[in-house]
């Protein structure tokens, strides 16, 4: 690593710390040529996750957009903000840990729906009504029967 001050090309690492969340390494460095110290950070370069929409368009995965969609479904239910954040984290981990850079929007919806189904039936039905795009009342009733039956 080059010294920020004198451009000497062989600096020394004098201290290394891992960040709290374990995704960044902080290094204190010293330049043997000019004697100055500086800090560098290392983190894994993350590839953007692309969401493949139903019409085959692709857009960047957006945590905020996902969170907002879930918050709409869980309004006036027993689901807490922490639980919503856990769902978002789980979906993001699923998307990034599969080793691929693309995920179907359908898969995201399935993951959210399955988590909501376990937490709160009303939130699940609200989400499913948008996600599954019920065309008529009969489809909605079938989904309700699955939950209660």
VENVENNOR-V459034 format. One line per field, one symbol per residue. phi: phi as a letter, one per 40 degrees, with the letter a starting at -180 (. if undefined). psi: psi as a letter, one per 30 degrees, with the letter a starting at -180 (. if undefined). A space follows every 10 residues. Layout:
# VENVENNOR-V459034
phi=???
psi=???
This chain:
# VENVENNOR-V459034
phi=.ccccbgccb cbcbabbccd cgbbbbbcbb cccbgcbabb bbaccccccb cccdcgcbac cbdcccdccc dcccdfbccc cccccccdcc cccdccccgb bbaccdcddc ccdcccdcca cccccccccc ccfdcacccc cdcccdccb
psi=kkkfefgkgi lkkfkkkkle fgfkkkkklk jfefflllkl kklkjkkkkk kjlegglklk kjeeeeeeee eeegkhafkl eeeeeeeeee eeeeefffgl gkkkeeeeee eeeeeeeeej eeeeeeeeee efikeleeee eeeeeeef.
